[in-house]
């Protein structure tokens, strides 16, 4: 029985490796809640022929705001980051163009400073969206993606970037 289990594990591992491709990259991001641009770094693993698992982290530039009330000025600074793990199912429209729906998990953190007082929070959400990759060369692809995070930090996120295939 042990030999049969070992043979099954080796067979599954070789099946995954026959399709496995690893890509890494990143790009510019705009989040509708943070209302500022950010930077995304991502790694992509092609599990099966049409299925990718993508992990990424995004850091947004601080959002500073100043409001004058009746007798005082209130200054605030908001920092936000997110970590995503998404699944993509690729549809090849042309030789170099693939489009995909996506779904996944999001963990977002935000810290707010108002006149020196600080507070922070981390929340879990779910991602839904779609994207496209266009192969520029055998190793480099352009990336466009839009997704919506559903949770306490709801926001739409638009990404424009590039991937390098190893």
Backbone bond lengths (Angstrom), bond angles and torsions (degrees), N, CA, C in turn:
res aa  C-N    CA-C-N  psi(-1)  N-CA   C-N-CA  omega(-1)  CA-C   N-CA-C  phi
1 X - - - 1.443 - - 1.532 111.11 -
2 X 1.338 117.29 -38.98 1.457 120.76 179.93 1.524 111.13 -63.57
3 X 1.347 116.52 -38.61 1.464 119.78 179.59 1.528 110.61 -66.07
4 X 1.312 117.15 -39.07 1.458 121.52 179.02 1.536 110.43 -65.38
5 X 1.324 117.87 -41.81 1.470 121.95 177.75 1.522 110.60 -63.46
6 X 1.338 116.82 -44.52 1.459 121.10 178.93 1.527 110.63 -62.62
7 X 1.332 117.80 -42.30 1.463 121.95 178.02 1.532 110.86 -62.06
8 X 1.340 117.44 -40.46 1.469 121.11 178.67 1.521 110.78 -64.79
9 X 1.331 117.96 -42.37 1.471 121.57 179.47 1.521 110.18 -63.89
10 X 1.320 118.40 -44.40 1.465 121.74 179.64 1.526 110.64 -63.99
11 X 1.320 117.59 -41.19 1.468 121.66 178.85 1.526 111.13 -62.63
12 X 1.345 117.04 -43.94 1.462 120.71 179.24 1.519 110.41 -65.17
13 X 1.341 116.99 -41.16 1.470 120.59 179.56 1.525 110.96 -61.88
14 X 1.329 117.74 -42.98 1.467 119.78 178.24 1.523 111.60 -68.52
15 X 1.320 117.67 -33.09 1.464 120.04 177.42 1.523 110.38 -65.04
16 X 1.345 117.11 -43.39 1.463 120.31 177.17 1.516 110.88 -64.10
17 X 1.327 118.08 -41.99 1.458 120.97 -177.11 1.519 113.16 -69.78
18 X 1.321 118.31 -22.40 1.461 119.31 179.34 1.530 111.02 -68.14
19 X 1.330 117.58 -25.93 1.458 121.07 177.72 1.524 112.54 -104.48
20 X 1.325 117.44 -13.77 1.463 121.29 -169.42 1.519 112.60 -63.24
21 X 1.301 114.86 126.68 1.451 123.13 171.83 1.515 106.83 -137.37
22 X 1.305 115.60 139.77 1.451 120.79 -179.94 1.520 108.70 -114.08
23 X 1.326 115.43 134.29 1.456 122.11 176.57 1.522 108.46 -129.84
24 X 1.307 115.55 152.03 1.464 120.93 175.49 1.516 107.91 -140.80
25 X 1.306 115.80 151.24 1.456 119.18 179.84 1.503 111.64 178.42
26 X 1.307 113.96 -155.00 1.452 119.27 -179.15 1.507 110.30 177.84
27 X 1.326 114.17 -170.48 1.448 117.73 -179.79 1.504 112.42 176.77
28 X 1.317 114.26 -171.33 1.457 122.14 176.98 1.520 109.25 -91.99
29 X 1.326 115.49 144.31 1.456 122.28 -175.80 1.523 108.68 -130.38
30 X 1.318 115.81 144.69 1.459 120.93 170.06 1.515 107.86 -123.71
31 X 1.328 117.06 124.84 1.454 122.63 177.16 1.514 110.37 -108.49
32 X 1.334 116.91 131.03 1.461 120.55 -174.86 1.524 112.71 -73.46
33 X 1.325 118.84 -22.98 1.457 120.79 177.82 1.530 110.68 -81.25
34 X 1.314 116.38 -44.01 1.466 121.39 179.89 1.534 110.80 -74.49
35 X 1.316 117.02 -26.82 1.475 123.93 179.26 1.520 112.17 56.24
36 X 1.315 115.43 39.88 1.453 121.77 175.61 1.519 108.20 -152.80
37 X 1.319 116.29 166.24 1.458 119.22 179.25 1.526 109.77 -83.57
38 X 1.305 114.53 162.33 1.454 121.50 177.52 1.509 109.95 -145.23
39 X 1.321 114.61 -179.09 1.453 122.14 -179.34 1.518 109.03 -124.05
40 X 1.331 116.07 132.74 1.455 122.50 -177.51 1.522 109.61 -115.14
41 X 1.325 116.61 134.26 1.461 123.69 169.68 1.516 107.02 -118.08
42 X 1.340 116.09 135.32 1.463 118.98 -176.23 1.515 112.08 -143.47
43 X 1.309 114.05 153.74 1.458 122.66 171.51 1.510 107.97 -123.53
44 X 1.317 116.65 140.96 1.461 121.49 -175.08 1.516 109.01 -130.32
45 X 1.326 116.53 131.14 1.457 122.08 -179.94 1.517 108.56 -122.96
46 X 1.324 116.54 121.72 1.459 122.38 179.62 1.524 108.47 -84.65
47 X 1.342 116.48 102.50 1.462 122.36 -174.86 1.522 111.12 -75.68
48 X 1.317 116.31 -52.33 1.452 122.90 176.47 1.515 107.55 -124.77
49 X 1.303 116.51 178.43 1.460 121.07 -174.63 1.530 113.29 -51.35
50 X 1.331 118.19 -42.34 1.464 121.31 -176.61 1.528 114.06 -113.98
51 X 1.323 118.32 4.29 1.465 121.74 -173.55 1.524 110.97 -116.43
52 X 1.334 115.86 126.44 1.462 122.52 176.47 1.525 109.37 -117.79
53 X 1.327 115.61 146.28 1.460 122.55 168.76 1.524 106.09 -112.19
54 X 1.326 116.36 126.93 1.464 121.55 -174.05 1.526 109.02 -123.93
55 X 1.322 115.02 127.99 1.458 120.88 173.95 1.513 108.31 -116.24
56 X 1.322 116.80 138.29 1.452 118.89 -178.45 1.514 112.68 -153.65
57 X 1.307 114.07 158.87 1.455 121.11 176.25 1.533 107.99 -129.34
58 X 1.327 116.05 139.05 1.458 121.77 -178.59 1.526 109.26 -127.26
59 X 1.303 115.40 133.25 1.456 122.30 174.33 1.525 108.15 -118.12
60 X 1.326 116.18 126.95 1.458 121.52 179.74 1.523 109.75 -96.50
61 X 1.323 116.65 146.83 1.455 120.74 173.87 1.528 108.66 -65.01
62 X 1.322 117.68 147.17 1.468 119.78 -179.90 1.525 111.21 -60.19
63 X 1.303 115.09 142.15 1.451 122.05 177.46 1.532 107.46 -105.65
64 X 1.334 116.28 113.47 1.466 121.34 -178.31 1.522 109.21 -105.31
65 X 1.326 114.89 140.95 1.455 120.24 -178.34 1.528 108.50 -141.35
66 X 1.313 116.12 144.34 1.462 121.73 178.56 1.523 107.84 -135.34
67 X 1.347 115.94 126.22 1.455 121.23 178.46 1.518 109.38 -128.12
68 X 1.294 115.80 138.64 1.462 120.79 177.12 1.514 108.36 -101.21
69 X 1.333 114.58 119.76 1.457 120.54 175.73 1.526 108.14 -96.88
70 X 1.287 118.37 -167.28 1.467 121.56 -172.84 1.531 112.19 -55.89
71 X 1.332 118.03 -53.09 1.464 120.56 -175.60 1.520 114.08 -118.93
72 X 1.322 118.28 3.20 1.466 119.65 -174.75 1.521 111.10 -150.24
73 X 1.317 115.05 164.19 1.466 121.82 175.08 1.533 108.26 -110.76
74 X 1.314 115.80 131.30 1.464 121.72 -179.70 1.523 107.96 -107.87
75 X 1.340 116.68 122.98 1.456 122.68 177.08 1.516 108.92 -110.34
76 X 1.325 115.55 135.22 1.473 119.68 177.95 1.530 109.34 -132.39
77 X 1.325 114.26 151.63 1.461 121.85 177.44 1.526 107.33 -137.82
78 X 1.337 115.80 125.98 1.460 121.74 -178.17 1.522 109.34 -118.19
79 X 1.330 116.31 128.50 1.468 122.93 173.84 1.521 108.13 -115.05
80 X 1.332 116.18 140.80 1.463 120.20 -179.51 1.516 110.40 -141.47
81 X 1.326 115.79 144.12 1.459 122.95 175.27 1.529 107.75 -139.37
82 X 1.323 116.13 161.74 1.471 119.61 175.06 1.517 110.25 -148.95
83 X 1.312 115.04 150.65 1.457 124.01 175.00 1.517 106.78 -123.23
84 X 1.341 116.93 128.08 1.465 121.39 -176.45 1.515 110.98 -127.05
85 X 1.329 115.52 143.66 1.462 122.88 167.58 1.524 105.68 -128.06
86 X 1.335 115.69 114.55 1.455 121.45 -175.59 1.524 111.12 -123.68
87 X 1.324 115.09 153.64 1.455 121.98 171.34 1.516 109.27 -109.24
88 X 1.331 116.37 136.38 1.468 122.33 178.83 1.530 108.35 -117.37
89 X 1.329 117.27 140.03 1.463 121.67 169.70 1.522 106.80 -116.07
90 X 1.341 116.01 111.49 1.463 122.12 -172.02 1.522 113.38 -85.93
91 X 1.336 115.17 135.40 1.452 123.06 171.34 1.527 106.98 -116.41
92 X 1.337 117.00 122.58 1.463 120.47 -179.38 1.523 108.69 -87.30
93 X 1.348 115.68 112.37 1.463 120.27 -179.53 1.521 111.65 -86.84
94 X 1.336 116.01 -39.72 1.457 122.84 176.36 1.526 106.59 -137.58
95 X 1.338 116.48 177.96 1.456 119.52 -178.80 1.525 113.00 -55.57
96 X 1.317 117.87 -38.59 1.459 121.51 -174.96 1.522 114.16 -106.94
97 X 1.330 118.36 -4.66 1.459 121.55 -173.54 1.523 111.58 -115.95
98 X 1.347 115.00 125.84 1.462 121.54 174.55 1.524 108.46 -124.52
99 X 1.321 116.47 139.87 1.459 122.06 173.45 1.525 107.65 -119.59
100 X 1.330 115.93 154.90 1.453 118.87 -177.13 1.523 111.66 -152.15
101 X 1.345 116.11 142.13 1.461 119.33 163.38 1.528 106.99 -83.02
102 X 1.323 116.94 157.54 1.455 119.88 178.66 1.514 110.61 -138.96
103 X 1.316 114.52 153.73 1.462 122.23 173.62 1.518 106.62 -148.94
104 X 1.328 116.10 148.08 1.446 117.56 -179.51 1.508 114.28 -178.44
105 X 1.320 113.91 -167.65 1.452 123.69 -176.21 1.520 109.85 -112.14
106 X 1.329 116.81 142.75 1.458 122.91 -179.48 1.517 109.47 -129.71
107 X 1.328 115.99 137.13 1.462 122.49 169.63 1.520 105.81 -122.44
108 X 1.331 116.54 120.09 1.466 121.42 -177.75 1.518 109.83 -120.69
109 X 1.318 113.64 145.80 1.452 120.06 176.09 1.515 109.84 -128.76
110 X 1.322 115.79 144.78 1.453 121.12 179.14 1.529 108.63 -139.19
111 X 1.317 115.17 140.48 1.467 119.98 172.73 1.528 108.02 -127.94
112 X 1.321 114.80 138.04 1.464 121.30 -176.82 1.530 108.01 -126.06
113 X 1.327 114.29 134.57 1.458 120.53 175.22 1.520 107.63 -122.90
114 X 1.340 116.46 121.55 1.459 122.26 179.12 1.527 107.95 -123.20
115 X 1.334 115.70 114.26 1.470 122.21 -179.08 1.533 112.49 47.57
116 X 1.329 116.58 41.38 1.459 121.64 176.84 1.509 115.50 92.71
117 X 1.320 119.16 -18.40 1.470 122.20 177.29 1.529 108.70 -85.24
118 X 1.348 116.00 133.28 1.462 120.36 -175.55 1.522 111.65 -116.00
119 X 1.342 114.83 147.62 1.465 122.69 173.87 1.518 107.70 -148.25
120 X 1.346 116.12 151.02 1.466 119.93 178.42 1.521 109.90 -146.59
121 X 1.326 115.40 160.14 1.452 121.53 -179.54 1.524 108.94 -154.59
122 X 1.311 116.03 152.14 1.460 123.29 175.23 1.520 107.98 -129.63
123 X 1.318 117.04 134.54 1.463 122.17 -176.80 1.523 110.94 -135.78
124 X 1.318 116.05 155.88 1.463 123.64 177.59 1.521 108.48 -105.86
125 X 1.332 116.42 140.20 1.453 121.39 177.84 1.521 110.65 -144.71
126 X 1.315 115.71 -178.98 1.454 122.07 179.77 1.533 109.46 -121.30
127 X 1.319 116.10 142.84 1.460 122.46 179.83 1.519 110.78 -104.59
128 X 1.326 116.42 138.68 1.464 122.69 167.28 1.521 106.36 -136.42
129 X 1.317 116.88 146.43 1.455 118.81 179.77 1.505 112.86 172.69
130 X 1.331 114.57 -159.24 1.460 121.72 -178.94 1.517 108.96 -155.09
131 X 1.321 115.16 161.42 1.457 119.19 178.90 1.513 111.11 -160.57
132 X 1.321 114.38 -178.68 1.460 121.07 179.50 1.519 109.34 -150.03
133 X 1.330 115.36 147.13 1.461 121.38 171.86 1.521 108.32 -125.00
134 X 1.315 115.07 141.85 1.457 121.54 177.97 1.520 107.93 -125.33
135 X 1.337 116.45 117.06 1.460 121.35 -179.00 1.522 110.04 -73.59
136 X 1.335 115.73 112.85 1.459 121.94 178.45 1.525 109.45 -81.40
137 X 1.341 115.96 -44.53 1.465 123.07 173.22 1.531 107.04 -133.71
138 X 1.334 116.85 -175.57 1.464 120.08 176.98 1.522 112.05 -64.11
139 X 1.322 117.89 -25.83 1.462 122.53 -175.39 1.527 114.42 -107.48
140 X 1.341 118.46 -21.05 1.469 121.33 -172.94 1.526 110.09 -120.18
141 X 1.331 114.95 134.53 1.464 120.99 177.68 1.518 109.62 -131.93
142 X 1.321 116.09 142.00 1.459 121.56 172.04 1.515 109.03 -82.50
143 X 1.320 116.96 154.10 1.454 122.00 -173.44 1.524 110.11 -135.96
144 X 1.331 116.93 133.13 1.456 122.85 169.95 1.516 106.96 -132.58
145 X 1.328 116.44 130.88 1.460 119.67 -177.52 1.517 109.70 -146.92
146 X 1.312 115.86 140.87 1.452 121.84 172.49 1.523 108.08 -133.69
147 X 1.324 115.01 133.32 1.462 119.23 179.64 1.520 109.62 -146.55
148 X 1.313 114.09 160.65 1.451 120.78 178.25 1.516 108.27 -120.20
149 X 1.324 116.12 129.78 1.456 121.45 177.58 1.529 108.12 -95.82
150 X 1.315 115.89 124.36 1.458 122.57 179.81 1.528 107.51 -102.40
151 X 1.315 116.96 120.63 1.459 122.39 -179.23 1.505 109.44 165.46
152 X 1.339 117.06 -163.27 1.463 120.04 179.31 1.523 112.42 -67.49
153 X 1.324 118.30 -25.63 1.467 122.21 175.93 1.522 109.31 -107.23
154 X 1.339 117.72 55.67 1.467 122.39 179.18 1.523 109.88 -55.34
155 X 1.333 115.12 133.92 1.459 119.07 170.99 1.520 109.31 -169.05
156 X 1.319 114.55 154.66 1.458 121.02 170.51 1.530 107.10 -91.09
157 X 1.324 116.05 142.40 1.462 122.03 -178.42 1.528 108.18 -128.32
158 X 1.327 116.58 127.31 1.459 122.56 178.65 1.523 107.79 -115.48
159 X 1.342 116.75 128.47 1.458 122.06 -177.19 1.522 110.11 -123.31
160 X 1.332 115.94 136.42 1.455 123.42 173.39 1.523 106.60 -130.17
161 X 1.334 116.82 119.66 1.451 118.55 -174.94 1.514 113.74 -160.84
162 X 1.324 114.59 -158.26 1.467 121.75 -178.25 1.527 109.62 -143.31
163 X 1.333 115.35 154.34 1.462 123.28 176.29 1.512 110.10 -125.37
164 X 1.325 115.55 144.22 1.466 121.40 174.41 1.519 107.31 -114.29
165 X 1.327 116.92 124.54 1.467 122.82 -179.14 1.522 109.62 -92.43
166 X 1.313 115.97 125.65 1.470 121.42 178.79 1.524 111.22 -85.47
